[in-house]
Amino acid sequence: MSEFVDVADFFSAVYLVDFSPSLCEVARKRFARLGWTNVKVICQDARKFRLEDHENDNSGERTPAPPPSSYFNQKRPEHGGADLVTMSYSLSMIPDYYSVIDSLTSLLSPNGIMGVVDFYVQSKADISFRNYTGGLTGRHVGFLGRTFWRAWFDLDRVALESSRRDYLEYRFGTVITANLRNASLGAIPYYIWLGCHKTPFSSSSLPHEIIERIDAFATESPYLLPANKQNAMNSLTRAVERTAPEIRSKAFDAAVQNLASNLPLPAFFYQNHHWRIYYDEQLKKHTQFNDEYIYAFTWEDSRVDERLLKLGPDDVVLAITSAGDNILSYALQSPARIHAIDLNPSQNHLLELKVASLTALSYPDFWKIFGEGKHQEFRSLLISKLSPHLSSRAFQYWLSNSHIFTSTRGRGLYDTGGSKHAIRIFRWVSHAFGCRNAVRQMLATKTLIEQRETWQSKIRPALLSRLVSGFVVSSEAFLWTALGVPKNQLAMIEADHIASAAVTGPSPTAKANRAHAIWHYMVNTLDPVAERTHIAHDNPYYLVCLEGAFSRRCHLDYQSEAAHARLSRPGALDGLRIHTDEIDEVIARISPGTLTVAVVMDSMDWFDPGPGPGPGPGQAATATATATAAQQQITRLNRALKMGGRVLLRSAALTPWYIREFEAHGFVGKRVGARFPGDCIDRVNMYASCWICTKRENLAPPTPEFEGVWSVDVDESLRL
C-alpha cells in the first residue's frame, strides 16, 4: 500500500490480523521501525475478529449477529466498518474458510471494497452456468494443470479447491476480477478479485426498487423520471404497461433471476459506471467472434453525421458501436442519451476502453493510446487508472491484450482486428509493386494537385490493377474477412453494376460479372478520395490505413485536445449505454416513443430481400426468414421512435430495396447523399448512398405519445 499512498496519513487505522504469533511479532517490529502508529497488529483467529472491539469509541462485549437468512437481511454495518478488507494469499490457507468469509460481511462498511489475491485451479465446467463471476476470460485451467498444482500446493498445506473462490463470489458482489498466470514461476494460476456487499445500491433497498432501477438503465423506462413528477410517472407507467407490458431489459431478467435465487447480481451492477449493460458472454452469438473485434476504427464520416443529424440536448440516440468513434462524436453534441449496440463483445470492449480513457487519463496518454495506437505504459495505466472505470469483462479483455499497445514488434491498435487484413494486403501490394515510397510521397504532399499526380502515376496502376482485383479483392473470402462485406451487400453492388452505363450503355466498358463489379466499385471509391480529399491534411480515415496512426494535424474529432476536455468532464458520458446484443433485441426492449434518432450504418444491407435459389430447401427457408426479419426491424424502429424520429443509414446500393419497406411501415425516405462516378459522398466514400427515413405514421397499435412527459427535466432524470 505504501507504494501508492502515505500509509501513516492516508488511513485512520489499519488492522493486520494473523493467527501466527511469530509473524505478528515480525510485523510489529517492521511497523515500529517505519513509525506507522496507526497500524495495529492483531494476533487472533480471523473468525472472531470484530472491529468494534479495537476501535477507541467502542467497548464491551458484543454478541455476533446470526447468519443472514435471506438476500435482503444480510447483517452489515449501517455506518462505520472497514473501507477496505484484503486477503493476500491467505484464503487458500484457512481451513474453516466459510465462517471467515461470513464474518467479513459485518466488517465491511456499506460502501466498502474487499480485495482478494490467491492461487486457484478451476475448470470452465465449474462456472459455465454462473452470470455473477465477473467474466470467464483466462479462468479455465486444463486437467493436467489442475492436477499438478493441487498436488504441488498440498505439500505446503495450501488448498486450491475451487469452492473457496466460489463461496467468496457467492457471498459478495464481484466488482472486478482478473485471472492470470505467473510466467516466471511455471505459469502458476492466480486471481485478483475485488468485491462489495451483495445487496446493491443500499442495504435498505427493496426488491422492486432494485429491479426498477436496473430496468431504467437500459430501457428508457419511466423510472428515469424525477421523483417529484409522480403523477406524470404513473401515467407514463400505465401507458407503457397498457401498450407494451412485455418491455423489460435483459438486465432486468438477470436481476430477477439472481435475486430470487439469493445470488449476487452480475458484476455489471457493481461497477462505478453504468455504461455497459448486462449480457451473457457464454452465448454462441457472442463467442462466434473468437474475442476479436473487426474494426479498430469506424468507417463513417462523423462530419457528415453531425451536419445531417444536428443532435440536441433532448435527443435519444441509438447507434451501432463499431469501433466507438461515431458514438463519441455524437457524445460531443451532448444528447440526452446514447444507446450503443454491437453483437460483438470485443467491439464494445473497445468503446469502453475509449470512454474509460477519456474519464481517467490526461490528454497526452489518451493521444498515445488512440492517436498513435501505442503506449509502452498501457498495462500500468490499465491497472492503476483505467480499471475503476471498466466493466470486469472489458478489464480482463484488455489485460489479456495489452500487448497490442506495448509490443515493440507490433504496429499498434490500428493494425489489429479483422479489418487489418485489408490494410496488410494494401501494404503487401505496395511493396510487391514497388510503390511504398510513392505512398510516403503522397502523404508528404502539400497540395491536392501533387497528391493527384502521385496517385495517378505511381499508386493507382498497382492498387487498381485488374490483377489485384481479380485475384484478391473480388474473392468472397477477402470481402468478408478483410472488409466485412456480407454476401447480400455484395449482391447489391453487383446489381447496381449490371444496371450501370458501363455495362448497359451504347459503348460498354465492363462485363456483368463480380470481378468487374468490384473493380468498378473500388475505382468509384478510391479515385475520388485521392483526387478530391487531401489525405494527410483532412482525411483521417485513409491516413490511418496508410500510416497506421493518426497525426496531430489530421485525426478524428473526438481525438482533439478540446474534445478530450469536454468529454472528460464529470458526468459528460453518464448518458451512454452500451448494449451487447442484436439491434432487434435492444429496440424491442426500449420503451415506445422514446428514441429520436437511430443510426444503423449499413446493417440493413445484410438482410436478404427475399427467397432465392440456393443449394437446397434450407437456403430458401433462410432467405424467407431474413426477409421477414428486415420488416420486423423496421416495425420495431417505428415503435421505438417518437413521431418525427429519424433513421440514418448508408448503403452499398444507390437505391436499396428496403427503402420501400420503410415507406410501407410509416416512414418517409429521403436520399441525402449519392455517390456517382467521380464524386465523393463523404471523406470515406465507401458507400453508394446515404438516407434519412423519418417517422410520419404510427403502426397499430399506436405508439403512446410521451413528449409531454419525457421532455420534463431530462437532465435531472439522468442524474437519478
N, C-alpha and C positions, 0 to 999 in steps of 0.2 A: 504493500500500500504506500510505503514511503517513497516509492519511485514516482508516484503520481500526485500525492498530496503531502502536506506537512502534518504528520500524524498527531503531533503534540497540540496543534492548534485547530486542525480540521474537525476532529472528533471530540465530543464532550466526554465520552467514555468508550473504552474498548475492553471487552471481556474475552480473554482467551481461556477456553475450557478444555481440559485434558485430564484423562484418568491416570496418567503416568506421573508419579511424584518426581522421578529423575528428570523427565522432560520439562516439567513445570519449573523445576529449580534452574535449569539451563535458561529457560525463558525469562525468569525473574532477573537473573544476573544480566542478561542481554538488555532488558528494558531499563534496568538501573543504570547501566553504562551509557545508554542513549539519553537518559534523563526524561523518559516518557512517563510522567507521573499519572497520566490519565489512562494508562494501560494496566489492567488488573488481571493477574493470572489466577485462575480458579482450578484447583485440583479436585475434580468432582465427576461423578457419573453424569453423563450428559442427559440422561433421562430425568434426573432430579433437579437439574439447574433451573432456577427461577430468577428472572431479572429483578423482581421486586425485593428479593432477599439481599441484594447487594447495592441497590440504589439508596442514597442518603435519606430520601424523603419517605421511605417505606421501611417498616419494621414489623416484627411479629410473624407468626406462623400463618400461612395461607393454605387452604385446602385445595389441591389440584382440581381443576374443573373436570367433570366427566367427559368422556369422549363424545364427539358430535354424533347425533342420531339422525340428522338429515342434512341435505345440502345447505339449507338456509339458517341453521342454528349452530354453525361452527363457532367454537369459542375462540375469539380473537380480541385483543385489546382495542377498546374504543378510542383510547388515546395512549400516548407513551409507547413503550415497546422498542425493540431494536429496529433501526432503519435498515440495517444490513446484517444478514446472517450468512456466514460462509462455512463450507466444509471442504477442506482441501485434502484429497486422497485419504479421507477418514471413513466415509460411508462404507467402503468395501472392507473395513477392518473392525466394524462394530457388530458383535454377534446379534444383539437384540435391536436390530435397526428399525423395526416397526414402531416401537414405543418412542424411540429418539425422534423419528420423523414426525410422529404425532405431537410430541411436546413442542416442536418448533412453531406450531400454529399459534400457541399462546405467547410465544416470544416475539414474533414478528409484528411490527407496528402496522396499522391499517394500510398504509401506502408503502410498506417496506419491501425490499428486494432480497431474495435469497439466492446465493451463488454456490454451485457445487462443481468441483472438478474431480474426476476419478477415472480409474481404469474400468473397462467394460468389455464384454463379448455378448453379442446378440445376433439372432437371425432375423431376417426381414419377416419371416413367418410369424414371429412373436408379436409384431406390432402392425401387421398388414391391415387390421380392421379398426385401427385407432385413428381418430382425427385430431387428437389433442396433444400429440407428442412434439409438435414444432417442426416436423419435417423428417423425411427419410433419407436425405442425401448422405451417403457415406456411413449409414448406420449399420448396414449388414456386415457381419464378419463371417467368412466362409467356415465350413465344417472343420477343416484341419486347423485353422487359426483358433477357432473356439476351443477345440480340444486341447491344443498345445498351451494356450495362455491360461486356461483354467488350471491345468496341472502345474504349470510353472509357478503361478502365483500362490497356489495352495501350499507350496513348500514354505512360504512365509506367512501362512495363515491369513492370506488376503483372499477374500471370496469374490468371485466375479459373476455369480449367478445374476441373471437378468432381472430377477424380482426386486432387487434393491432400487435400480433405476425406475422400474415400473411403478413401484409404490410411491416413490418421490413424485413422479409425474401424475399419479392419481390423486395425491393429497394436495397438490398445489397447481396453480395455473402456470403454464410454460410461457415465458416472455420471449426468450431466445435461446437457441441451443446450437451446438456445433459438434460434429463427430469427426475426430481427427486421428492421425497416426503419428507416432513419434519415430520419424525416419532414422534418427541416429541410434536408437536402441532397439532395432529389429522390427520397426513398424508396430509397436505396442498400441492397441486401440485405446483411446481415451476420449472423454467427452467433457464439454463445458456447458453448463446449464444454468440459466437464470430464471427464477420463478417468482410468483407473488401469491397472495391469497386466492383461493379457488373462486370465491364469490366475486364477480366483477363489480366495478363502479363504487359500491359501498356495501358495508355489512348489513345495512337495513333495507337494501333493495328487495322489492317483492318480485316474484317470478314474472308477472305481467309487465312490470316496469322494465325489466331486463330485456325481454323479448321485443317489446315495443321499440325500445331504443336501438336494439340491434337491427330490427327491420328497417328503421328510419335511415340507417346508414346507407342502405342500398336501393331503396325503392322510391325515393321522393315521397315518403309516407307523410300523412298529415301530422304525425308526431313531431315533425321538424318545426312545426309552427310554435310561436311563443306561447308560454303558459297563460299569459293574460288574455289570449284570444280564445278562451274556452268555447264560447258559443260557435265561433267560426270553425274551430277544430272539430267540434261534434258534428256540425252539419257536413263538413267535408268527409269525416269518417263515415257517416251514414251514406253519403253519396258513393263513396268508393265501395263500401260493402254491398250496396244495392246493385251496382252495375258490374262490379268485378270482385266478388268475395274471395276468389281464389288467389288474389295477388299477394304473394309473400316472397321474400327473398330466400335464396338458398342458405344465407347466413341464419335467417330465422329458423328454417327447418333444422339446421345443425344444432342451434342453441336449444331448441325444444327437446330434441332427442337426447342431448347430453344432460340437460337439467333433469329430465325425467329419469335418467339412469344414475344420477348422483355423480356424474363425471365432470371434470373441468371442461370449460369451453375450449374450442380450438384456439391455438396460440394467437390467431389474428385478433381476438377480442382483448388481449392483454398488451397490445402494442401501445407505444406512446402516441402513434398517429393512427387514424382510421382510414388511411388511403386505400389499403388493399382489402378487398372483400374475400371472405372465405370461399375456398374451392377444395375439392377432393383431388389431391395430387396423384392418387392411385388409379384414376380412371384412364382407360385406354386412349380416350380422345386427347388427353394431356401427355401421356407417356409416348405417344407416337412421334413426338418431335425429338426424342432422344436428348433432352436437355440442351438443345441448341436453338438459338434464335436464327431467323432467316435474314432479317435486316438489321444492320448496325447503325443505319441512318435512314430517315424517311424520304421516300421519293414523291413528295407532294410539296409544291411550291407554296410556302406559308404566306408569302407576299400576296399571292392571288387569293388565297383563302381569306386573308384579312380584308382585302378590298371587297370581296363578294359578300361576306357574312356580316361585317360591321357589328361584332358582338358587343352587347351592353351588359350592365350590371344585373338585369333581370333575366338574362338568357340561361337556359339549362341545356347543356350541350352533351350529345352522345357521339363518340368518335372511335374509330378503330385505333388501337395503340400503335401498331407497327413498332418503330424504334422510340416512340415517345416524343420526337422533336415537334410534331404537329400539336400534340397535347400541350406542351409548354408554350408554344406560340399562341394558342388560344388562351392560356392562363395569363399571358401578358395583357390581354384585353379585359381581364377581371370579370368574367361571367360569374353568375351565382353558383353554378355547379358544372363540373365536367365529369361525365362518365366515360372512362377509357376502357375499351373492350378488346381482348385478344384471346383466342383459344390456346395459343402457345404460352405456357407459363414463363418461359425464358424471355419473351418479348416484354412481358410485364415486369420481370426482374430488372430488365434494363431501364425501364421507365422509373421504377422505384429507386434505382441507384442514382439516376439523374435528380430526382426530387430530393432524396436524402442529401446529395452533394450540394444542392442549392441551399438546403436548410442549414448544413453544418460546416461547410468548407469556405475558406476565403476564395476570392476570385482567382488568384494565381494557381492554387491547387485545382480548382474547378476547371480552369482552362487547360491545364496539363492533361487531365483525365479525358475531357470531352472535346477539347480543341485539337490537341496534339495526339490524343489517343494513347498516351503512355505516361506513367508516373512511377518512378522507382520506389516510392514510399507508399504505394497504393495499399498494400496489405496492412501496414501500420495504421494508415488513415481509416481503413475499413473497420478495424477492431476498436480503435480509440475514439474515433469521431463519428463514423457513419452508422455503426451498429445500433445505437439507440433510436435511429430513425428508419430502420428497415424491419420488415417482417422477418420472422425467423427463417423462412424458406429462401427469401431473397438473400439474406445474410450468408446462409450456408452455400448458396449457389456461387456468390462472388468470392467467398473464401476459397472454394474449390477451384475457381477460375481466375484467381488473382494474377496468375502468370500472363494473362492477356495484356495487362498493363505494365508488368515488371520485367518480362523476359527481354534480355538484350538481343536475342536472336529474332524474336517476333517483330512484326511491323505494327503492332498495336491494335486497338479496338477496331479500326476501320478495315482491317484485313481479316475479320472474323465473321462468323455467321454463314448461312447458306449462300448469300449473295456474293461472298468472297470469291466464288468460282468464276463469276463473270469478270471481276477485276483482275484475277490472276490470268485468265485467258487473254485479256487485252494486254497484260504485261508480257505474256509469252509471245503473242503475235508481234508486239512492237520490237521485242528482241529478235525474233526469227526473221523479221523483215528489215532489221537494222534501222529502225526509226525511233529508238528510245531517246536518242539525243534530240530528235525533232520534237518529241513531246516536251522535253525540258525547254527547248527553244520557244515552243508555242506558249508555255506558261510564263516565260520571261518577256513576252512581247508587251509593248507599252500601248499599242493601238490595235483596234479591231481589224484594220486593214492588214497589219503584219500577221495577226493571228490567222486571218483567212488565207493568206498566201502560204503559210506554213502548213495549214490543214490540207489545202487542195494539192499542194505539190509533193508533200512528204508523208503525211499520215493517212489521208483518205485512200490512196491507192492500195495500201496494205489492209487497213481495217475494214473497208467496204468492198474488198475484192470478192468476186464470186466464189473463189476457192474457200475463203474463210466462211462465207455464208453457207455454202453447200455442205461442207464437212463438219462445221462446228455449230454455227448459230441456228441453223434451221432444224437441228436434231431436237426431238422432243425431250430427251434427257437433259440437254443443256438448257432448254427454255424453262423447264420446270425447276431443276436443281439450282441453276445459277440465277435465273431472273424471276422465278416464281410465277411463270405464265402457265395457267392450267389449260387443259385441252379445250374447254368451252370458249375461253378467251381467244385461244389460237384459232378456233373455227370462225370467230367473228372477224379476226384480222384477215383470214383467207377469203371470207365472203365479201368484205369490202374491196379486197384486191381484185377479185374476179369481176366485180361490177365497175371497177375503175376505168378511166380512159386509157390507161396504159395497156389494158387487156382488150377492151371493147371498142376503143377508138378506131378511126379510119386507118391509122398507121400504128398498129400495136407494137409496143416495145418490150412487152413482158409476156410470159406464159402463165396460164391459170394453174399454177402448182404451188406447193408450200414453200419451196426454196425461193421462188421469185417473190412470193408474198412477204416472206420475212425480210428478204433483201431490200425490197422497196420500203417496208416499214422502218427498217434501220436507217435507210437513206433519209426518209422524211423526218426521222427523229434527230439524227446526228448532224446532218448538213446545216439545218437552220440554227442549231445550238452553236456550232463552230463559227458560223458566218454572221450571226446576229447578237450573240451574247459574249461579253468579254469574260472568259472563264476565270482568269487569275484575279480579276477585279470584282466581278459581280455574279459569279455562278458557283456557289459553294458546293452544289450537288455534284458537278463534274470535277471540280477541283479536288474534292476528297477522294474521288475514284482514281484520279491520275497521280495525286501526291501521297495519298494515304493519311492525310491530315488536313485540317482547315488552317487558314492563315489569319493573322490579326486583321488583315485588310478585308478578307473575304471569308465569311463564316455565316452560320445560321443566326437568326435574330435573337434566339434565347441565349446564345453564347456570348453576347456582348457584355461588357462590364456594367453598363446601365441596366440591362435586363437582369443580370445577376443581383444587382442592388434591389430591384423591385421584387423579384421572386424569392429573395432570401429574407424579406421582412417577415416578422412573426404573423402567422395566420394567412399569409399570401396564398398558400396552397391547401387551406383547410377544406375548400370546396371540391377537391379532387377525390374521385372514387375509381379504383382500378378493379375491373371485373375480369376474371379468367374463365371465359365461357364463350358459347356461341352468341352471335348478335341476337338471334331469335329468343334465346333463353333470357337474356337480360331485358330486352324490350318487353317481353311478355310479363315480366315481374316488376315493371315500373308502373307506378300509378298513372292511370289515363289522364291525358291532357296536361302533363307536367313538363314535357320536353318542348323546347322551342327550335332546336337545331339538331339534325343528325347528319354526321359526315361518314359516309360508308365507303369512301375511296372507290376502288374498282371492284369491290367484292361482289356486286351484282353480276359482273361478267362471269363469275364462276358457276352460275346457275345454268341448267340446260333449258333451252326454250321449249322443249317438248320431246316426245319419244322419237327415236330414230333407229336406224338399223344398227345392229350390233352382233357380237359373236354368238349370242344365244338369248333365250327368253328373259334371263335375269337382267341383261343390259337394257332391254326395252322397259322393264318394270322400274329400273332405277331412274331412267330418264323421265318417266311419268311422275315418279315421286319427287324428283328435284324440281320439275316444272311447278308442281303444286307448292313446293317449299318457297319458291320465289313469290308467289301470290300471297302465301301466308306471312312472309316477312313484310311485304308492303302493307298488308292489312294491319299487322301489329304496329308498324310505324305510324299508320294513320291513327290508331288507337292511342298511342303514347304521346303523339304531338298535339299541342294546342292548335286551335284554329289559326291559320296563318303561319304555322310552323314550317320549316324548310328542310329538305333533304338535299345535301350537296354530294354529288357523285361524279366520278370520272370513268371513262370507258375507252377501250381499245377500238370501238366502233364509232363511226360518225353519228349514226342514229341507232342506238342499241334497242333491241326488240322489247326490253322490259319497260321502256318509257310508256308504251301502250298500256301495260299493266298498271303503272302508276296512275295514268289518266282514267283508267277504269275503276280505280279504287280511291277516288276522292281527291286526287292531286291534279295540278296543272303543271306540265313540264315545260321548261324553257332552256334551250341550249345557250349557255353564256360564254362558250368558247369552242372553237373548232379549228383543228389543225389541217390545213391544206398544204400541198407540196410547196416548199419554200418558206412557209410561215412557222413562227413559234407560238404555240398556245400558252406557254409559260417557260420558265428557265429550265425545267426538267424536260418538257416536250415529249414525254413518254407516252401520253395518251392522245387519242384522236379527238376526243370531245370532253367537255365539262358541262354538267347540267345542274340546275336547281329545280326541284319539284316542290311546289308549295301546296300545302293542305288547304283546300277550299270547301270541303264537304266532309261531314261525319258519316261513318258507316254505321249501320244498325248493329247492336243498339247504340244510340248516340253517345259520344264521349261527353262526360259531365263537364260543364263549364266551370273552371276553378279560378279564372283570372281574378275575380274579386277577393278570393281567399288567399291564393298563392302569392299575390303581389304584396300582401300585407307584411311589411317589415321582414323582408327576406334576409337581410344582413343579420338581424337579431336571431332569426331562426337557425341560421347556420352556425351560430355560436353555441347553441344549446348542446 
